[in-house]
């Protein structure tokens, strides 16, 4: 984990990868794990290499716990997921 980031990505592809593609990936754990502490924040749900060979399609974050915040869907892309969005 990058020490500058908050939390852990539920899905992480290796940084040195030159190609990566995810289709229909779902994160059911990130927000659900914040039941005990609603102020918990994770910077991202999915973390993939940032290069021309990486792509993600139709990702889903399912907030089972209904508390906490994910700032971005993938890396620094996508808006927050929390109970107010």
MIVO-620951 format. One line per 2 residues: number of its first residue (from 1); for each residue x, y, z of N, C-alpha, C. Coordinates in Angstrom, 2 decimals. Atoms other than C-alpha are relative to their C-alpha. Layout:
! residues N
NUM = X Y Z X Y Z X Y Z; ...
END
This chain:
! residues 85
1 = 0.84 -1.19 0.00 0.00 0.00 0.00 0.87 1.24 0.00; -0.66 -1.29 0.03 1.13 3.54 -0.75 -0.32 0.71 1.30
3 = 0.22 -0.62 -1.30 1.60 5.27 2.60 -0.76 1.32 -0.08; 0.70 -1.27 0.16 0.15 8.51 1.18 -1.51 -0.20 -0.20
5 = 1.42 0.28 0.24 -3.20 6.79 0.47 -0.69 -0.46 1.27; 0.78 0.49 -1.12 -5.98 6.10 2.93 -0.66 -1.31 -0.41
7 = 0.66 1.27 0.23 -7.24 2.52 3.15 0.71 -0.84 -1.05; -0.52 0.93 1.00 -6.64 -0.37 0.76 -1.01 -0.15 -1.12
9 = 0.89 0.29 1.13 -8.05 -0.94 -2.70 -0.52 -1.43 0.16; 0.56 1.35 -0.06 -10.39 -3.94 -2.79 0.56 -0.85 -1.13
11 = -0.54 0.68 1.17 -8.91 -4.84 -6.20 1.24 0.76 -0.42; -1.25 -0.66 0.40 -5.28 -4.11 -7.10 0.72 -0.85 -1.02
13 = -0.83 0.65 1.01 -3.42 -5.00 -10.27 1.44 0.46 0.23; -1.42 -0.29 -0.23 0.38 -5.10 -10.12 0.44 1.27 -0.72
15 = -0.47 -1.26 0.56 2.04 -1.73 -10.72 0.84 -0.14 -1.28; -0.85 0.06 1.21 4.63 -2.91 -13.28 -0.71 -0.57 -1.23
17 = 0.72 0.57 1.14 1.94 -4.42 -15.52 -0.08 0.96 -1.17; 0.10 -0.85 1.19 1.93 -3.13 -19.10 -1.38 -0.07 -0.63
19 = 1.38 0.11 0.47 -1.58 -4.37 -19.89 -0.87 -0.53 1.13; 0.97 0.48 -0.99 -4.64 -4.92 -17.74 -1.38 0.40 -0.48
21 = 1.37 -0.34 0.37 -8.35 -5.09 -18.47 -0.94 -0.69 0.98; 1.01 0.54 -0.92 -11.22 -5.55 -16.01 -1.38 0.30 -0.56
23 = 1.37 -0.13 0.48 -14.84 -6.13 -17.04 -0.95 -0.42 1.12; 1.03 0.36 -0.96 -17.76 -6.06 -14.61 0.51 -0.33 1.39
25 = -0.54 0.25 -1.33 -15.63 -6.03 -11.47 -0.86 0.70 1.06; 0.82 -0.55 -1.07 -17.46 -5.44 -8.18 0.78 0.02 1.31
27 = -0.56 -0.10 -1.34 -16.33 -4.29 -4.75 -1.16 0.01 0.98; 1.05 0.10 -1.01 -18.70 -5.46 -2.03 0.56 0.15 1.41
29 = -0.60 0.02 -1.33 -16.25 -5.10 0.83 0.36 1.36 0.56; -0.57 -1.24 -0.52 -14.94 -1.56 1.08 -0.92 0.76 0.94
31 = 0.89 -0.76 -0.88 -17.93 0.33 2.43 -0.59 -0.88 1.09; 0.56 0.91 -0.99 -19.31 -2.72 4.22 0.90 -0.20 1.19
33 = -0.93 0.22 -1.10 -16.16 -3.01 6.32 0.06 1.20 0.94; -0.05 -1.20 -0.82 -16.75 0.47 7.77 -1.15 0.06 1.01
35 = 1.14 0.00 -0.91 -19.76 -0.58 9.89 0.34 0.55 1.38; -0.37 -0.41 -1.35 -17.90 0.02 13.13 0.42 1.46 0.08
37 = -0.51 -1.37 0.00 -16.57 3.44 12.10 -0.46 0.74 -1.24; 0.56 -0.66 1.17 -18.71 5.57 9.77 0.87 1.12 -0.59
39 = -0.85 -1.06 0.53 -15.97 8.20 9.37 1.18 -0.56 -0.80; -1.10 0.61 0.76 -13.60 5.71 7.64 -0.05 0.45 -1.45
41 = -0.12 -0.45 1.39 -12.34 6.80 4.22 1.06 -0.86 -0.69; -0.99 0.66 0.85 -10.58 4.85 1.46 0.13 0.84 -1.26
43 = -0.23 -0.85 1.17 -9.01 6.71 -1.45 -0.53 -0.60 -1.30; 0.45 0.63 1.23 -10.00 4.15 -4.09 -0.46 -1.42 0.26
45 = 0.49 1.36 -0.11 -11.83 0.90 -4.58 0.79 -0.94 -0.90; -0.76 0.78 0.96 -9.88 -0.33 -7.62 1.29 0.74 -0.31
47 = -1.29 -0.62 0.32 -6.18 0.31 -8.29 0.65 -0.80 -1.12; -0.59 0.65 1.18 -4.73 -0.47 -11.72 1.14 0.86 -0.53
49 = -1.10 -0.80 0.56 -1.59 0.59 -13.61 -0.54 1.17 -0.82; 0.42 -1.18 0.76 -1.86 4.06 -15.11 0.85 0.09 -1.26
51 = -0.69 -0.04 1.28 -0.75 3.45 -18.67 -1.00 -0.31 -1.11; 0.90 0.16 1.14 -2.23 3.14 -22.15 -0.53 -1.43 -0.15
53 = 0.44 1.38 0.12 -2.54 -0.66 -21.83 -0.97 -0.45 1.07; 0.92 0.36 -1.09 -4.86 -0.56 -18.81 -1.38 0.59 -0.25
55 = 1.37 -0.46 0.19 -8.65 -0.33 -19.05 -0.93 -0.71 0.98; 1.01 0.58 -0.88 -11.63 -0.92 -16.76 -1.37 0.37 -0.54
57 = 1.33 -0.21 0.56 -15.26 -1.29 -17.78 -1.05 -0.49 1.00; 1.17 0.42 -0.78 -18.55 -1.45 -15.84 0.35 -0.45 1.42
59 = -0.35 0.31 -1.38 -17.17 -1.35 -12.30 -1.14 0.38 0.93; 1.09 -0.24 -0.95 -19.50 -1.44 -9.29 0.54 0.00 1.41
61 = -0.28 -0.02 -1.43 -19.13 -0.44 -5.67 -1.35 -0.14 0.69; 1.26 0.25 -0.69 -21.92 -1.88 -3.50 0.16 0.31 1.49
63 = -0.17 -0.43 -1.39 -22.20 -0.06 -0.15 -0.89 -0.79 0.98; 0.81 0.82 -0.90 -23.52 -2.92 2.00 -0.14 0.59 1.39
65 = 0.05 -0.53 -1.35 -22.66 -1.19 5.25 -0.74 1.32 0.11; 0.69 -1.28 0.01 -24.13 2.16 4.26 0.72 1.11 0.74
67 = -0.78 -1.02 -0.69 -21.38 4.08 6.04 1.39 0.07 -0.60; -1.34 -0.15 0.54 -17.90 5.35 5.19 -0.03 0.60 -1.40
69 = -0.12 -0.64 1.31 -16.63 6.86 1.94 1.14 -0.61 -0.79; -1.05 0.33 0.97 -14.68 5.70 -1.10 0.14 1.26 -0.85
71 = -0.18 -1.26 0.72 -13.18 8.82 -2.71 -0.07 -0.14 -1.52; -0.04 0.20 1.44 -12.63 7.39 -6.20 -0.28 -1.46 -0.32
73 = 0.26 1.37 0.42 -13.75 4.32 -8.10 1.32 -0.67 -0.37; -1.27 0.57 0.45 -10.43 3.65 -9.88 1.08 1.06 0.05
75 = -1.12 -0.92 -0.15 -7.13 5.32 -9.00 -0.54 1.36 0.46; 0.53 -1.31 -0.35 -8.08 9.03 -9.00 -1.17 0.39 -0.90
77 = 1.12 -0.23 0.92 -11.02 8.65 -11.43 -1.31 -0.42 0.63; 1.32 0.32 -0.53 -14.69 8.66 -10.54 -0.25 0.71 1.31
79 = 0.36 -0.74 -1.20 -16.53 10.52 -7.84 -0.15 -0.88 1.21; 0.10 0.75 -1.26 -17.10 9.50 -4.24 -1.22 -0.92 0.05
81 = 1.11 0.91 -0.30 -19.28 6.63 -3.10 -0.19 0.03 1.51; 0.34 0.01 -1.41 -20.98 7.13 0.23 -1.51 0.08 0.12
83 = 1.45 0.03 -0.19 -24.46 7.32 1.72 -0.71 1.21 -0.58; 0.65 -1.19 0.53 -25.06 10.79 0.28 0.07 0.07 -1.53
85 = -0.09 -0.03 1.47 -24.27 9.89 -3.37 -0.76 -1.15 -0.61
END
